[in-house]
Amino acid sequence: MTTLITGAAGFIGMHVAAALLDRGERVIGIDNFTPYYSLDLKRARVARLEALNGKSFSFINVDFGDANALSHALSGATIDRIVHLGAQPGVRYSLDNPSAYIHSNISGHLNILELARHRAVAHLVYASSSSVYGMRADTPFRVADRADTPISLYAATKRADELMSETYAHLFRIPQTGLRFFTVYGPWGRPDMAVWKFTEAVLRGHPIGVYNHGDMLRDFTFIDDIVNGVILALDHPPEDDGQEKPGGFATPHRLYNIGNNRPEQLTDLIAAIEKACGRKAQINLLPMQDGDVYQTFADIEDISRDLGFAPTTPLAVGIPSFVAWYRKEWMKRW
């Protein structure tokens, strides 16, 4: 069994690849090392996979937003399944560089759909985002809720991906599962995310910029729980049985939320980081930023019922795990 993982140099991609390799599967990872954040971190993730699973893991440096380059790079590869995690991430960056989101998240998603179509893959699992729900006041966010009022281009591209996937599921009967991730954190995480930024600031003695004056709620989800959900989904493709599935589709396509099902105040996150670091934070309160949302809160009833997904990692466990990793693996790079 060979699984193609896009964004293999990314945070979630590396962890999913490691989990599949650990159970004896083969993984082909692709990434093109965009400089959105530290290339050293991305290279270190790939090096870790190669060091631990050299015989079962192969890596290709290719831009999946370039259809010809992708086709050429994978011309001799056998692919049974695809986990499409590569994308241009970040809500705020989409205000500054919108074309990067069209290239990776729209053209790139189309190229992966075409790959899945022509290789007749058994299942395509792809990353969506909680951002598709927009600025909602009613919580928790349910997959059945409308998702047609995005407040960032990033969110709009992710919703577009879901609709493109539904078209391909309808036309070509490609089994697909879209996963709406909710604020993922943990070891080997992303430097642009709050957990990393706050931890680094506390350890360096720098001030933390806290938006909306700290009055924001996030459904922080630990990476191990996310990986468990991705693999549960991957191993159980939707049936082409004409029955309605989460997301409202009667094709072999479904959508799931993957979150901790427990939103936390930013101030509680900071307190957990302070405790794990053994230092107090210097807090700089700021107004809400354009494109950001006040709260996220995942209703996970669908994925729990269908696949048995159950997150097990609270902030009190996940934050010390991240801080310990950061101190061991990343502080030496300062």
MIGUBA-853250 format. One line per 10 residues: number of its first residue (from 1); for each residue z, x, y of N, C-alpha, C. Coordinates in steps of 0.001 Angstrom, whole numbers, plus 500000, padded with zeros to 6 digits. Example, Ala and Ser with C-alpha at 12.3 -4.5 7.8 and 13.67 -1.06 7.14 Angstrom:
% residues 2
1) 507800:513190:494310:507800:512300:495500:507800:513200:496700 ~ 507080:512850:497750:507140:513670:498940:507870:512900:500030
//
This chain:
% residues 334
1) 500000:500857:498803:500000:500000:500000:500000:500887:501238 ~ 498991:500732:502072:498872:501521:503301:498908:500597:504501 ~ 499817:500906:505423:499963:500114:506636:499569:500944:507839 ~ 498710:500404:508673:498375:501027:509951:499388:500559:510982 ~ 499992:501506:511692:500929:501176:512761:500382:501724:514064 ~ 500082:500832:515002:499690:501282:516336:500951:501513:517161 ~ 500854:502455:518107:502045:502807:518881:503069:503535:518032 ~ 502597:504353:517094:503509:505045:516173:504362:506094:516874 ~ 503926:506549:518051:504738:507480:518833:505712:506744:519735 ~ 505687:505429:519674:506582:504609:520479:507905:504370:519790
11) 508787:503717:520500:510158:503476:520048:510199:502626:518767 ~ 509702:501407:518846:509747:500525:517678:508794:501030:516602 ~ 507631:501517:517006:506648:502006:516041:507192:503105:515157 ~ 507894:504072:515743:508458:505155:514944:509449:504630:513921 ~ 510322:503703:514343:511351:503188:513441:510756:502336:512327 ~ 509751:501530:512631:509106:500736:511584:508386:501649:510595 ~ 507701:502663:511108:507036:503620:510231:508042:504290:509293 ~ 509173:504722:509845:510188:505387:509027:510703:504468:507929 ~ 510911:503196:508248:511432:502250:507257:510427:502024:506132 ~ 509152:501891:506461:508137:501702:505429:507981:502955:504578
21) 508014:504108:505206:507919:505362:504461:509112:505551:503530 ~ 510285:505156:503991:511492:505315:503179:511433:504507:501891 ~ 510661:503438:501889:510559:502660:500650:509291:502983:499857 ~ 508684:504129:500182:507624:504675:499348:506215:504262:499702 ~ 506012:503647:500852:504669:503229:501240:503976:504326:502051 ~ 502664:504179:502170:501895:505080:503010:501708:504455:504386 ~ 501743:505297:505406:501590:504830:506775:500582:505702:507505 ~ 499645:505048:508179:498766:505724:509129:499236:505305:510515 ~ 499618:506262:511310:500079:505971:512657:499057:506406:513681 ~ 498845:505560:514702:497957:505959:515790:498678:505779:517125
31) 498315:506624:518067:498856:506576:519423:497989:507484:520274 ~ 497986:507277:521591:497185:508150:522443:498007:508814:523548 ~ 499337:508753:523410:500236:509509:524293:499956:509264:525777 ~ 499933:508016:526179:499825:507735:527606:501083:508239:528313 ~ 500964:508735:529543:502103:509371:530228:503004:508378:530969 ~ 503120:507151:530470:503989:506166:531116:505437:506641:531135 ~ 505858:507319:530071:507144:508006:530059:506991:509299:529267 ~ 508077:510016:529058:508088:511374:528519:507187:511578:527296 ~ 506193:512452:527444:505355:512819:526308:506141:513652:525306 ~ 507124:514403:525774:507964:515170:524844:508691:514239:523878
41) 509161:513119:524378:509850:512151:523525:508884:511567:522504 ~ 507700:511217:522930:506712:510648:522009:506330:511658:520930 ~ 506129:512895:521332:505768:513933:520354:506922:514198:519391 ~ 508136:514139:519888:509304:514357:519036:509428:513263:517979 ~ 509096:512029:518346:509135:510941:517363:508128:511183:516240 ~ 506898:511562:516611:505875:511816:515598:506271:513011:514726 ~ 506808:514043:515349:507234:515222:514592:508320:514864:513586 ~ 509197:513963:513967:510255:513525:513050:509661:512827:511834 ~ 508687:511957:512056:508042:511266:510940:507308:512257:510044 ~ 506619:513211:510637:505869:514197:509855:506806:515093:509060
51) 507938:515458:509650:508882:516336:508962:509543:515649:507777 ~ 509837:514375:507919:510542:513648:506861:509610:513102:505785 ~ 508357:512813:506164:507464:512116:505232:506044:512655:505323 ~ 505916:513961:505290:504626:514587:505525:503508:514125:504613 ~ 503801:513889:503338:502757:513533:502381:502317:512076:502482 ~ 503196:511233:502949:502894:509802:502998:502524:509320:504399 ~ 502688:510169:505384:502429:509786:506770:501298:510614:507347 ~ 500338:509948:507934:499271:510643:508654:499186:510072:510055 ~ 498893:510936:510998:498869:510528:512400:497519:510857:513017 ~ 497016:509906:513813:495745:510088:514504:495954:509812:515990
61) 495548:510756:516811:495614:510597:518268:494340:509896:518725 ~ 494456:508603:519001:493289:507836:519403:493734:506669:520283 ~ 492891:506291:521204:493135:505174:522103:492548:503913:521477 ~ 493404:502980:521038:492873:501771:520398:492228:500821:521409 ~ 492367:501117:522698:491639:500361:523712:490178:500738:523790 ~ 489798:501825:523129:488412:502298:523060:487867:501924:521688 ~ 487042:500897:521616:486589:500362:520330:485826:501398:519509 ~ 484951:502149:520139:484165:503140:519405:485045:504262:518866 ~ 485974:504736:519687:486872:505806:519247:487744:505339:518092 ~ 488234:504107:518163:489071:503566:517097:488290:503446:515794
71) 487092:502919:515871:486265:502768:514676:485966:504113:514030 ~ 485635:505099:514856:485336:506437:514332:486575:507072:513697 ~ 487721:506953:514353:488946:507586:513855:489380:507030:512511 ~ 489114:505752:512272:489587:505100:511041:488471:504867:510032 ~ 487336:505498:510237:486160:505210:509413:486392:505482:507929 ~ 487184:506482:507596:487397:506804:506195:488725:506343:505636 ~ 489452:505545:506393:490805:505151:505998:490827:503801:505299 ~ 491671:503703:504279:491934:502425:503624:493151:501796:504288 ~ 493020:500557:504720:494104:499875:505427:494342:498520:504775 ~ 495565:498301:504314:495914:497024:503685:496537:496040:504671
81) 497368:496571:505588:498061:495734:506565:498112:496473:507895 ~ 498349:495729:508962:498459:496327:510292:499731:495823:510959 ~ 500491:496748:511555:501595:496403:512450:501199:496921:513823 ~ 500821:496003:514687:500260:496373:515999:501367:496327:517051 ~ 501946:497498:517317:503056:497621:518262:502657:498362:519528 ~ 501497:498993:519515:501043:499734:520680:500667:498798:521817 ~ 501015:499188:523026:500707:498387:524217:501097:499190:525446 ~ 500640:498737:526593:501183:499241:527848:502399:498392:528178 ~ 503608:498965:528083:504811:498168:528317:505217:498169:529784 ~ 506260:497395:530072:506883:497431:531385:506435:496319:532309
91) 507384:495529:532767:507091:494456:533709:506768:495020:535089 ~ 507595:495930:535581:507453:496403:536965:506225:497276:537159 ~ 505887:498086:536147:504727:498972:536255:503431:498173:536357 ~ 503431:496944:535834:502214:496135:535890:501857:495735:537319 ~ 502823:495846:538237:502531:495577:539643:501739:496721:540272 ~ 501903:497927:539728:501289:499119:540306:499991:499526:539618 ~ 499879:499266:538325:498711:499735:537576:498199:498629:536646 ~ 497708:497538:537202:497311:496399:536360:496195:496718:535381 ~ 495289:497612:535746:494154:497895:534862:494595:498494:533529 ~ 495725:499211:533522:496227:499779:532265:496604:498683:531282
101) 497058:497552:531784:497468:496432:530929:496257:495700:530353 ~ 495194:495601:531142:493978:494977:530633:493363:495857:529545 ~ 493353:497160:529763:492758:498083:528798:493507:498051:527460 ~ 494822:498248:527509:495592:498368:526269:495945:497014:525661 ~ 496383:496076:526497:496954:494842:525964:495923:493744:525725 ~ 494800:493789:526436:493749:492796:526221:492614:493401:525382 ~ 491945:494402:525916:490865:495042:525146:491403:495653:523857 ~ 492570:496285:523953:493155:496903:522772:493500:495894:521694 ~ 494064:494752:522098:494402:493725:521113:493137:493168:520459 ~ 492111:492964:521248:490839:492507:520688:490302:493495:519657
111) 490390:494789:519961:489894:495795:519025:490675:495775:517708 ~ 491969:495538:517785:492772:495457:516562:492425:494192:515775 ~ 492178:493092:516473:491742:491870:515793:490410:492093:515076 ~ 489500:492772:515726:488209:493069:515095:488387:493977:513881 ~ 489282:494936:514003:489574:495811:512864:490126:494997:511695 ~ 491086:494122:511985:491672:493279:510940:490611:492383:510308 ~ 489724:491870:511121:488660:490995:510616:487724:491726:509666 ~ 487230:492872:510087:486218:493567:509294:486801:494329:508108 ~ 488091:494654:508170:488740:495298:507013:489413:494272:506091 ~ 489376:493014:506476:489974:491940:505673:491419:492279:505282
121) 492218:492645:506273:493596:493038:505999:494411:491836:505524 ~ 495439:492102:504736:496258:491042:504162:497164:490378:505195 ~ 497520:491125:506260:498425:490575:507264:498390:491464:508496 ~ 498308:490845:509655:498436:491538:510937:499688:491026:511637 ~ 500659:491916:511817:501867:491607:512582:501719:492300:513933 ~ 501929:491561:515016:501731:492152:516334:502903:491841:517259 ~ 503074:492708:518247:504180:492584:519195:503791:491690:520357 ~ 504595:490656:520565:504550:489906:521804:505825:490244:522569 ~ 506297:489344:523425:507428:489692:524280:508145:488436:524752 ~ 509444:488570:524967:510219:487473:525553:509766:487160:526968
131) 509036:488073:527604:508589:487848:528979:507617:486677:529089 ~ 507029:486246:527978:506073:485140:528044:506746:483841:528497 ~ 508073:483747:528366:508776:482520:528732:508933:482368:530244 ~ 508739:483426:531000:508821:483341:532445:510240:483101:532938 ~ 510351:482525:534126:511645:482309:534784:512200:480939:534382 ~ 512696:480858:533166:513205:479586:532644:514696:479457:532931 ~ 515118:478238:533242:516543:477967:533451:517202:477441:532186 ~ 516414:476793:531321:516972:476230:530093:516951:477276:528982 ~ 518066:477426:528321:518204:478404:527247:518866:477739:526049 ~ 518737:478332:524859:517952:479531:524545:516447:479255:524552
141) 515656:480334:524629:514205:480211:524617:513744:479908:523190 ~ 512997:478835:523033:512494:478418:521724:510998:478659:521643 ~ 510536:479023:520473:509108:479261:520289:508297:478022:520654 ~ 508878:476844:520459:508179:475600:520782:508092:475336:522282 ~ 508844:476076:523102:508796:475892:524550:507428:476299:525101 ~ 507040:475677:526209:505808:476080:526873:505949:477517:527383 ~ 504839:478235:527337:504835:479629:527797:503592:479867:528639 ~ 503413:479034:529648:502202:479115:530472:502505:479366:531943 ~ 503700:479919:532218:504035:480264:533609:504561:481698:533688 ~ 503756:482687:533286:504210:484076:533359:504399:484515:534808
151) 505372:485399:535044:505587:485868:536419:505267:487359:536564 ~ 504615:487938:535555:504119:489311:535656:502824:489408:534878 ~ 501990:490376:535238:500739:490576:534501:501045:490985:533063 ~ 502085:491780:532877:502474:492165:531511:502695:490919:530658 ~ 503475:489977:531164:503745:488746:530420:502454:487973:530156 ~ 501578:487928:531150:500317:487208:530983:499465:487828:529882 ~ 499452:489160:529801:498651:489804:528751:499236:489520:527371 ~ 500548:489463:527267:501162:489194:525973:500895:487756:525516 ~ 500935:486816:526457:500592:485437:526085:499116:485343:525720 ~ 498275:486073:526433:496852:486093:526104:496628:486632:524695
161) 497391:487654:524312:497285:488204:522957:497570:487124:521910 ~ 498602:486324:522161:498940:485264:521214:497784:484279:521054 ~ 497157:483924:522162:496055:482959:522111:494796:483564:521485 ~ 494546:484837:521755:493432:485511:521099:493648:485565:519589 ~ 494874:485846:519186:495177:485891:517763:494975:484538:517107 ~ 495359:483471:517814:495155:482132:517264:493664:481846:517077 ~ 492849:482292:518011:491401:482101:517870:490876:482797:516625 ~ 491321:484020:516392:490855:484767:515217:491420:484192:513920 ~ 492632:483675:513976:493187:483017:512793:492384:481765:512461 ~ 491955:481057:513484:491153:479842:513291:489749:480171:512770
171) 489103:481131:513399:487720:481429:513049:487581:482221:511756 ~ 488486:483172:511545:488312:484118:510443:489448:484085:509426 ~ 490417:483173:509634:491530:482963:508697:492334:484234:508445 ~ 492504:485040:509470:493290:486273:509357:494771:485912:509411 ~ 495563:486215:508384:497001:485947:508448:497657:486818:509526 ~ 498367:486175:510449:498962:486902:511565:500352:486365:511892 ~ 501200:487292:512335:502523:486926:512836:502742:487639:514152 ~ 503011:486867:515213:503347:487430:516515:504849:487403:516714 ~ 505410:488507:517152:506858:488656:517298:507217:488845:518767 ~ 507989:487920:519288:508452:488003:520673:509776:488769:520705
181) 509698:490045:521063:510876:490913:521072:511738:490652:522307 ~ 513043:490765:522109:514004:490572:523189:514790:491865:523419 ~ 514482:492584:524487:515224:493736:525025:515775:494645:523923 ~ 514896:495431:523353:515247:496301:522224:515843:497607:522742 ~ 516893:498085:522063:517510:499362:522441:518001:500062:521188 ~ 518325:501348:521330:518870:502115:520223:518381:503547:520261 ~ 518783:504371:519275:518347:505769:519208:516829:505893:519246 ~ 516352:506916:519934:514929:507179:520144:514283:506121:521036 ~ 515093:505474:521879:514612:504382:522727:513722:504831:523864 ~ 513487:503911:524808:512583:504164:525922:513351:504520:527185
191) 512927:505586:527884:513630:506017:529102:513520:505047:530269 ~ 512576:504110:530211:512428:503156:531307:513296:501913:531127 ~ 514012:501833:530007:514835:500658:529731:516264:500880:530220 ~ 516968:499774:530472:518283:499840:531121:519288:500675:530339 ~ 519340:500535:529026:520354:501250:528241:520202:502756:528412 ~ 518977:503250:528334:518724:504690:528508:519027:505102:529949 ~ 518483:504368:530916:518645:504740:532318:520116:504752:532731 ~ 520861:503750:532303:522274:503678:532674:523073:504790:531997 ~ 522792:505037:530715:523508:506098:529996:523248:507450:530644 ~ 522004:507737:530934:521670:509026:531552:522343:509167:532909
201) 522337:508107:533692:522956:508166:535018:524451:508408:534923 ~ 525115:507729:534007:526570:507911:533844:526882:509344:533414 ~ 526143:509860:532458:526413:511216:531961:526084:512288:532997 ~ 525126:512017:533863:524768:512978:534908:525601:512803:536179 ~ 526325:511701:536256:527085:511418:537463:526234:510894:538596 ~ 525107:510238:538254:524208:509672:539254:524475:508178:539411 ~ 524131:507597:540552:524329:506147:540728:523348:505337:539888 ~ 523773:504133:539511:522952:503196:538754:522459:502107:539698 ~ 521145:501854:539703:520598:500734:540450:520672:499474:539597 ~ 521465:498504:540031:521689:497279:539262:521082:496107:540028
211) 520044:495517:539458:519294:494476:540161:519998:493122:540122 ~ 519640:492295:541095:520248:490976:541296:521769:491076:541383 ~ 522231:492213:541913:523659:492453:542128:524464:492317:540828 ~ 523802:492644:539708:524474:492625:538405:524483:491283:537722 ~ 523998:490248:538406:524004:488909:537807:522698:488680:537056 ~ 522577:489302:535879:521422:489146:535007:521907:489133:533570 ~ 521248:488339:532740:521604:488210:531334:520444:488685:530470 ~ 520768:489494:529469:519745:489974:528546:520231:489845:527113 ~ 519299:489469:526242:519587:489365:524815:519309:490734:524187 ~ 520217:491685:524403:520031:493055:523914:520023:493072:522385
221) 518969:493668:521807:518783:493644:520359:518655:495066:519828 ~ 519508:495417:518878:519535:496785:518352:518321:497044:517467 ~ 517823:498264:517504:516581:498620:516833:516611:498338:515333 ~ 517737:498549:514663:517790:498301:513222:517541:496828:512901 ~ 518050:495939:513747:517818:494516:513551:516350:494164:513787 ~ 515754:494780:514793:514335:494559:515067:513478:495003:513888 ~ 513741:496191:513374:512959:496717:512252:513086:495804:511042 ~ 514283:495335:510785:514481:494406:509674:513618:493163:509848 ~ 513568:492623:511062:512750:491444:511318:511266:491711:511173 ~ 510804:492860:511653:509386:493204:511533:508980:493295:510061
231) 509790:493951:509264:509429:494142:507855:509547:492843:507062 ~ 510548:492019:507381:510617:490700:506756:509339:489912:507037 ~ 508889:489944:508278:507658:489238:508635:506457:489838:507911 ~ 506368:491163:507904:505228:491837:507287:505107:491494:505806 ~ 506230:491420:505141:506233:491172:503695:505976:489709:503326 ~ 505991:488823:504306:505816:487401:504033:504758:486814:504981 ~ 503492:487075:504710:502435:486552:505586:502392:485027:505545 ~ 501974:484408:506632:501881:482945:506651:500784:482434:505721 ~ 501012:481272:505157:500034:480659:504269:498937:479956:505072 ~ 497755:479948:504513:496649:479196:505104:496622:477823:504434
241) 497630:477008:504752:497842:475746:504049:497667:474515:504928 ~ 497255:474729:506180:497053:473605:507074:498322:473011:507643 ~ 499486:473579:507292:500760:473078:507785:501097:473722:509125 ~ 501738:472946:510005:502118:473483:511306:503209:474534:511156 ~ 503053:475621:511888:503969:476749:511816:504615:476989:513184 ~ 505682:477794:513243:506279:478114:514540:505221:478637:515508 ~ 505176:478052:516663:504112:478321:517623:503170:477147:517754 ~ 503260:476209:516788:502445:475003:516849:501086:475115:516190 ~ 500832:476210:515467:499523:476439:514871:499464:475926:513431 ~ 498297:475413:513022:498072:474997:511639:497191:476000:510898
251) 496885:477097:511548:496143:478207:510941:497142:479141:510250 ~ 496665:480222:509599:497605:481215:509046:498141:482137:510151 ~ 498776:481547:511139:499271:482286:512308:500562:481628:512776 ~ 501569:482438:513062:502856:481907:513511:503452:482850:514543 ~ 504406:482330:515305:505131:483112:516298:506624:483021:516008 ~ 507322:484129:516209:508772:484146:516042:509418:484881:517214 ~ 510601:484439:517601:511493:485234:518436:512257:486204:517553 ~ 512446:487431:518027:513384:488357:517393:514335:488852:518473 ~ 515555:488354:518430:516579:488740:519395:517940:488729:518752 ~ 518921:489106:519533:520291:489155:519025:520968:487787:519081
261) 520298:486813:519776:520822:485456:519891:522175:485441:520597 ~ 522357:486438:521505:523628:486534:522223:523414:487270:523540 ~ 523072:486573:524615:522831:487255:525887:524095:487860:526469 ~ 523929:489005:527124:525055:489739:527713:524772:489977:529195 ~ 525824:489923:530009:525708:490277:531412:525451:491782:531553 ~ 524666:492156:532558:524434:493580:532810:525746:494318:533052 ~ 526689:493647:533685:527977:494301:533927:528708:494609:532630 ~ 528546:493762:531607:529163:494029:530302:528471:495196:529609 ~ 527152:495279:529780:526427:496427:529232:526937:497717:529858 ~ 527083:497711:531173:527556:498916:531860:528953:499294:531387
271) 529809:498308:531204:531165:498579:530718:531129:499214:529335 ~ 530231:498745:528456:530113:499322:527109:529623:500761:527174 ~ 528693:501044:528094:528184:502407:528258:529279:503312:528822 ~ 530024:502822:529792:531126:503604:530352:532125:503973:529258 ~ 532452:503028:528418:533420:503285:527347:532889:504316:526364 ~ 531607:504186:525986:531019:505122:525024:530876:506524:525609 ~ 530605:506596:526918:530433:507897:527577:531758:508515:528006 ~ 532789:507686:528137:534072:508176:528628:534048:508495:530105 ~ 533162:507816:530849:533033:508057:532285:532740:506744:532998 ~ 533104:506686:534273:532822:505507:535084:531437:505627:535728
281) 530805:504492:535895:529487:504459:536532:529616:504316:538036 ~ 528680:504927:538764:528527:504691:540197:527454:503610:540356 ~ 527827:502461:540857:526932:501306:540855:526365:501032:542250 ~ 525055:500897:542320:524348:500557:543552:523715:499183:543354 ~ 524283:498156:543952:523806:496793:543767:522538:496552:544582 ~ 521521:495962:543925:520210:495762:544527:519759:494321:544327 ~ 518806:493844:545158:518270:492492:544948:517363:492441:543724 ~ 517026:491236:543302:516104:491050:542176:514744:491657:542507 ~ 514124:492279:541496:512798:492858:541681:511710:491857:541331 ~ 510558:491974:542011:509414:491125:541714:509006:491292:540253
291) 508715:490169:539604:508231:490205:538226:509328:490182:537189 ~ 510594:490340:537613:511696:490347:536669:512227:488936:536474 ~ 512939:488714:535371:513499:487395:535090:515019:487482:535091 ~ 515658:486356:535367:517115:486318:535460:517781:486462:534100 ~ 517222:485829:533079:517894:485825:531781:516894:485762:530637 ~ 517315:486299:529495:516590:486097:528239:517609:485717:527173 ~ 517212:484832:526282:518126:484330:525256:517254:483764:524141 ~ 517275:484422:522996:516382:484060:521895:516984:482992:520999 ~ 516239:481922:520799:516523:481004:519704:515814:481566:518464 ~ 516572:481954:517451:515994:482606:516270:516022:481686:515043
301) 516143:480390:515275:516238:479453:514148:515021:479541:513223 ~ 513821:479660:513807:512605:479672:512978:512569:480864:512029 ~ 512776:482064:512565:512695:483257:511723:513889:483353:510771 ~ 515022:482827:511166:516180:482805:510271:515937:481866:509097 ~ 515386:480687:509395:515097:479702:508344:514000:480189:507406 ~ 512922:480725:507967:511764:481080:507154:511933:482398:506409 ~ 512562:483374:507046:512596:484729:506493:513999:485263:506225 ~ 515026:484551:506649:516390:485022:506443:516836:486073:507432 ~ 516165:486152:508581:516539:487148:509589:517893:486817:510189 ~ 518761:487843:510273:520093:487656:510853:520547:488955:511494
311) 520530:489050:512831:520988:490282:513493:522462:490515:513235 ~ 522826:491791:513095:524203:492123:512728:524868:493115:513674 ~ 524166:493551:514731:524663:494663:515541:525011:494221:516956 ~ 526301:494099:517286:526707:493767:518656:526641:494996:519558 ~ 526743:494775:520867:526742:495898:521813:527837:496907:521492 ~ 528988:496415:521035:530119:497305:520760:529805:498325:519675 ~ 528811:498043:518853:528369:498983:517815:527099:499710:518254 ~ 526157:498975:518817:524871:499557:519158:524921:500565:520287 ~ 525716:500287:521322:525780:501211:522457:526386:502556:522071 ~ 527514:502617:521370:528008:503929:520932:527014:504686:520062
321) 526236:503958:519248:525221:504609:518420:524158:505269:519286 ~ 523706:504554:520319:522703:505140:521203:523274:506325:521973 ~ 524466:506176:522525:525064:507254:523324:525269:508499:522468 ~ 525698:508334:521220:525888:509477:520318:524556:510179:520071 ~ 523487:509395:519836:522164:509994:519640:521728:510733:520900 ~ 521908:510114:522054:521460:510712:523301:522155:512056:523529 ~ 523445:512083:523312:524197:513331:523514:523729:514421:522548 ~ 523443:514048:521329:523056:515033:520315:521621:515504:520490 ~ 520704:514557:520755:519280:514871:520705:518617:515078:522061 ~ 519173:514483:523124:518418:514499:524379:519092:515257:525508
331) 520403:515312:525565:521065:516030:526654:520681:517496:526693 ~ 520395:518073:525514:520009:519479:525471:518663:519738:526144 ~ 517905:518658:526394:516587:518807:527028:516657:518715:528545 ~ 517839:518451:529094:517964:518365:530550:517540:519696:531191
//
